[in-house]
Each structure stands twice: as structure tokens, then as C-alpha cells.
Amino acid sequence: QLQLVESGGGLVQPGGSLRVSCAASGFTLDDYAIGWFRQAPGKEREGVACISSSGSRTNYADSVKGRFTMSRDNAKKMVYLQMNSLKPEDTAVYYCAAGSPTLGLVNVCVLSTPVVYAYWGQGTQVTVSS
């Protein structure tokens, strides 16, 4: 069974930095594109960033471009989201997700269509507040 587990969330002041991690197990990570999504209370889930299976291509939401950086280490089965210059509006539960082999979409790096991601972690809370 493919599993994703997020960690690294916490409380940080505006302007601060935080790195959240996603640990994968039960599958060959380097076959999959991975996405980061977030959801704030009362808000819809939104795509934040995604990275191709090899790490050669990334996409970012306009709201985080220049501040967030996604990376992966396939050998360690780890995916990371480095968040700098954090703002209160970044407060949300952050989820990592992997594509769907049944749909034939294991290496699709998209943010606008979460349905292409079949596997999701439990999320980690990021709170940006002074």
C-alpha cells in the first residue's frame, strides 16, 4: 500500500521559514509526480506546488512563487517544501499527494485538478502568526 506521511508543520512568525516533509513508502517514488496542497478552515483545497518524478520540473501557485521551493530525494523517498517569507495567509493544513496508477497518471505535475492524485497524506498544520 502506498503511504504518504507529512511532518514539519508548526507555529512560525510572519516572515519566518519552515520546511515540511513528506515521507513515502510502499511504492517506487521516482515513478510519481508529487504535489503539495493546502486547506485553510472554511476554504477549498488549493494546489501549492508539484514536482515531476525526476525532479526536473516544478510548478508553483502564483501566491507562493519566489517564496516556496519544492524538492525531492527519491533515494530517501522524501519530498520537501521549503517555505520562506511566510505570511498569515499561508496558514493551512498542508498535504502531499501522489498520482493515480489506475488512471495512468503517475507522473503528471498539475495543481488545478487534484483528482489526478490518488494518494494523500494526513496533513501537517502550518500556522503563521505573530
N, C-alpha and C positions, 0 to 999 in steps of 0.2 A: 504494500500500500504506500502510495506517495504521501509524504507528510512534509509540511512546512511549519516551522516554529519561529515566530518573531521574538526579538528581545531588544533591550537597549533603550526603551522609552523611559520617560521620566519628566520631571519638572525642570524647566530652564527659563532664564530671564530673556526678555526681548533682546535681540542682537547676539545671543549666545549660539552655541553649536551643540549638536547631538548627532550620534551615529546609531541608527537602528540596524539590526542584523536579521537575516533570515537563514535559518539552517534547514537544509533539505535532506531527506532520507527516503529510501525505498525506490529510487529511480536514478537514471543517469542524468545528472543535472545538465551536462553540456549538450543534451538534446533539446533543451527547453529554453525559450524566451521566458523571462521573469518580469512581472510587473509589480509596482508598488501603488497601492490605492489608499485613500484615507476617507474617513467618515466622521463628521462632527455631529453632535446631537441636533436632531431636527433637520439635518441636511442629507442630501443624497450622496452616495459614494462617488468619489471622483478619482480619476486617474492622476497620478503624480509623476511617475517615471516608469520606463520599461527599458530592458536591455536584451539584445539578441543573444542567442545561445552561446556564441563565441565571445561575446562582449565587444564586438566590433562596432556596433551601432546602438545608440541610445536615443530615446525621445523623452522630452520633459514637457509638463504643462507650463503654459506661459507664466503662471503665477509663481513658479519656482525656478525658472530658468536663471542661471547665474548664481543661484544660491544653493541648490541641491545638486549632488553628484552621485550617480549610481555606478556601482562596480560589482564585479563578481570574481570568485575564485573557485573555479569548477573542481579543482583538485581537492579542495577542502569542503566542497559542497556548501558554500556560503555565498550569500548575496548581501550587499550593503547599500545603505542610503545615507550618505553624509549630508547633514542639514546644517547650513551656516546662515548667519544673519536672520535668525528665526524671528517671526512675527507672531503676535497673538492669534491672527487668523490661521496660522498653521496648526493650531490646537485641534487634535483629532485622534482617533484610533487609526493606526497605520497597519495595513495588511500587505503581505506579499502573496503573489499568486503565480501559478504555472498553467500553461496552456493545456488544451484538451486533445489527447491522442485519439479519442473516438471521433472527433471532428476533423482529425488530420491537421490540427492547428497547434503544433507543439513549439513552433519557432515563429511566432507572429508577435511583433512588438507594436502593440497598439494601446491607446489609452481611452478611446471613446466608446469601445464596445467590450465591457467586462465579461460578456458571455463567452468570449473566446478562451477565458481562463476557467478551468475546471477545478483546480485545486487551490485552496485558500488556507492560510494560517489562521490562528486565533486572534491575532491582532496585538499590538502593543500601544499603550496610551502615551501620547506626547502632549504635554501641557506647557504652553508658553505664556508666562505671566510674571509680572513684577510684584 
